[in-house]
Amino acid sequence: MTVPQINFNLEISSKRCKFKHEIDVITSRAKAEMNRATSKNRGTAMRKILLVLAMTSMSFSEAVADPVAEVTHWWTSPGESRAVGVLAGAYRARGGNWIDSAVAGGANARAVAYNRIIGGNPPTASQFTAGNEMNSMVEQGLLRDVTPLINEFGYDKILTPVLARAVLRDGRYYGLPVSMQVQNVFFYSLPVMNASGVNVDTLTDWPSFFAALDKVKAAGYVPLAFGADPALLRHLFSVVLMQAGGKDLYTNVLGDNYQAALSSPEFIKVAEYYLRLRAYTDEGAENRAWNIATNMIIKGQAGFQIIGDFAKGEIVNAGMKPGIDVGCFSGPGQRIYQIGSDVFVFPLVKDANHQQGQALLVKTLLEPKVQLDFAKAKGGLPIAKDFDVSQLDACARKMFPAVLASENQVPAPAQLVSPDVWGAVTDTLVQVWSNPASTAGDLSKQLISAIELAR
């Protein structure tokens, strides 16, 4: 009797080749089993064969899962979107399927991701801010421990310590920094400086900086390109606190000694500088997006912008070169650099495709070429300790030696305070900034009360 033919004419890709031998063995055994079977027990033999094939098929499909990554993030400005394309392109080039889930606004994107994670429908990876925002998800057991992946690829040896600490919990990695961001960069328009008679090299302290703002205003330009939304108000506050108050005051205000620090004469001076900057913004500042403020510098409509180095992505996207077509410097006051990073967290997922997707994403994000290409597109610095800075823009080359010195670094506020405390600080800053009658003393008292309640 002719033995029924079982067709295993499969298209086997390179990643499936290790299963070809197993399939051939099963095929051979199936034919032998059918040859030995009598007409009475041939049905039983066929059922056994089909069961084995079904089990093999299940194992096969799980083991050769195609990596998929649905990634939620808030990189939605033109420059940021271009930079995301670098990551997505690199991931796809390595065999992954990148599904982009962009949500405008950091707070909105984090809320969407968190709700999906606790609701049982997590994305493969989600952008978060390095620091304490991750803690609750780690404590609830919602995030994948990616330490084995980071160690496997050797990335534990190259991560910059300040960023590694931001994602380590009890010695385990629960997130992956994407880039190193210097949060306190002063960008300026070269044509506006020339028209206003300002020499940026002389702006070494805050009085000289305010004098420069006065010159820009007198020349008919907006002195400070700004968007008075909550996130930008607290960012500006943290920069002035750090560069006018110094590292100790910065860490004390954001630490356990906040009451004494906020009551000190040093802080009152910081508060005076911070509130004085209100007079140098324009009427359109209310809720202006940061990238629109950057465009004011690009177009020569404003003198200065105080923002993170990620603004370079907008400059590059406009066809200009940071440090050449748009100026940059470290600002007045102390040479201290606030180091932050957006990170990816990896929620626990059950689907094998998404588990493989997470592994491929970790490997892709930290490859040196991907890091360099992303830094060029978005701004910031690669997160590796050692890389060729000559391939970066003029701003990065100018600031790089000082930024990388650990004694010049401080963590971003999100790494020092809880989300509740930082939210209370933000609410206070919004209230005080929006009231023209508010004084430095008002800011001091209200911050003390707000932090006490939040803690």
Beta strands, then each sheet from edge to edge (+ up, - down):
strand 1: 68-73
strand 2: 97-102
strand 3: 125-129
strand 4: 168-169
strand 5: 172-173
strand 6: 176-177
strand 7: 181-182
strand 8: 185-188
strand 9: 222-224
strand 10: 302-307
strand 11: 327-329
strand 12: 337-340
strand 13: 342-345
strand 14: 409-411
sheet 1: 2+ 1+ 3+ 13- 6+
sheet 2: 4+ 5-
sheet 3: 7+ 12- 14-
sheet 4: 9+ 10+ 8- 11+
end
